[in-house]
Amino acid sequence: MRELKDKWWKVQGDNKCEEEDESDELGFTKIGGVFVVLVLGCLIAFMFSILEFLWNIRKVAIEEEITPKEALILEWKFAMKCDGGVKPLRRRHHIDTGTNNSDTS
């Protein structure tokens, strides 16, 4: 085995795979870029979650015909309540136009 290793690793490979005495330790300077990418990724994800929350508030305000402030308060209360995963059904209040569609007059 030693002969095969010497033949293919040392002779054929121009001694590139010789064992080195120095250990090449990983320090913060070598892996610092990983932490930069991690922090930037977390910040971008946080920004997108805020934008998505605001977009949802806008959509709820339009559908429920309430102000964006009321929608923000309702959605924030639901998001902070961690005991259930189902939103309560909100009833829309429509103004009756006074017309009666029944034929019992």
C-alpha positions as CSV (number, residue, x, y, z in Angstrom):
1,M,0.0,0.0,0.0
2,R,2.8,2.3,0.8
3,E,4.3,1.8,-2.6
4,L,1.0,2.6,-4.4
5,K,0.6,5.7,-2.3
6,D,4.1,6.9,-3.1
7,K,3.7,6.1,-6.7
8,W,0.4,7.9,-7.3
9,W,0.5,10.6,-4.7
10,K,4.1,11.6,-4.4
11,V,5.7,10.7,-7.7
12,Q,2.9,11.3,-10.1
13,G,1.4,14.3,-8.2
14,D,4.6,16.3,-7.9
15,N,4.7,15.9,-4.1
16,K,1.6,18.1,-3.7
17,C,0.0,15.8,-1.2
18,E,2.8,15.6,1.3
19,E,1.8,15.8,4.9
20,E,2.3,19.3,6.3
21,D,3.4,20.0,9.9
22,E,1.2,23.1,10.1
23,S,-2.4,22.6,10.9
24,D,-4.6,24.9,8.9
25,E,-7.2,25.9,11.6
26,L,-10.4,27.7,10.7
27,G,-10.5,31.1,12.4
28,F,-13.0,33.9,12.3
29,T,-11.1,35.6,9.5
30,K,-11.6,32.6,7.3
31,I,-15.3,31.9,8.1
32,G,-16.4,35.5,8.8
33,G,-18.1,35.7,5.4
34,V,-20.5,32.9,6.4
35,F,-21.7,35.0,9.4
36,V,-22.1,38.1,7.2
37,V,-24.3,36.2,4.8
38,L,-26.3,34.6,7.7
39,V,-27.0,38.0,9.3
40,L,-27.9,39.6,6.0
41,G,-30.2,36.7,5.1
42,C,-32.0,37.0,8.5
43,L,-32.4,40.8,8.0
44,I,-33.8,40.4,4.5
45,A,-36.2,37.7,5.7
46,F,-37.3,39.9,8.6
47,M,-38.0,42.8,6.2
48,F,-40.0,40.6,3.8
49,S,-42.1,39.3,6.8
50,I,-42.9,42.9,7.8
51,L,-43.9,43.8,4.2
52,E,-46.0,40.6,3.9
53,F,-47.7,41.5,7.2
54,L,-48.5,45.0,6.0
55,W,-49.8,43.7,2.7
56,N,-52.1,41.3,4.6
57,I,-53.4,44.2,6.7
58,R,-54.2,46.2,3.6
59,K,-56.0,43.2,2.1
60,V,-58.0,42.6,5.3
61,A,-58.9,46.3,5.6
62,I,-60.3,46.3,2.0
63,E,-62.2,43.0,2.4
64,E,-63.7,43.8,5.8
65,E,-64.3,47.4,5.0
66,I,-62.5,48.7,8.0
67,T,-59.7,51.2,8.5
68,P,-56.1,50.0,8.1
69,K,-55.5,51.0,11.8
70,E,-58.4,48.7,12.9
71,A,-57.1,45.9,10.7
72,L,-53.6,46.3,12.1
73,I,-54.9,46.1,15.7
74,L,-57.0,43.0,14.9
75,E,-54.2,41.2,13.0
76,W,-51.6,42.1,15.7
77,K,-53.8,40.7,18.4
78,F,-54.4,37.5,16.5
79,A,-50.6,37.2,15.7
80,M,-49.7,37.6,19.4
81,K,-52.4,35.2,20.6
82,C,-50.6,31.8,20.4
83,D,-53.4,29.6,21.6
84,G,-55.2,28.9,18.3
85,G,-54.7,28.8,14.6
86,V,-58.1,29.8,13.4
87,K,-59.2,33.4,13.1
88,P,-62.6,34.3,14.4
89,L,-65.2,35.0,11.8
90,R,-66.0,38.7,11.5
91,R,-69.4,39.8,10.3
92,R,-69.7,42.6,7.8
93,H,-72.1,45.3,8.6
94,H,-74.0,46.3,5.5
95,I,-76.5,49.1,5.4
96,D,-79.9,48.0,4.2
97,T,-81.1,49.9,1.2
98,G,-84.8,49.6,2.1
99,T,-85.7,47.4,-0.8
100,N,-87.5,44.1,-0.1
101,N,-87.0,41.3,-2.6
102,S,-89.8,39.1,-1.2
103,D,-93.2,38.8,-3.0
104,T,-95.2,38.8,0.2
105,S,-96.4,42.4,0.0
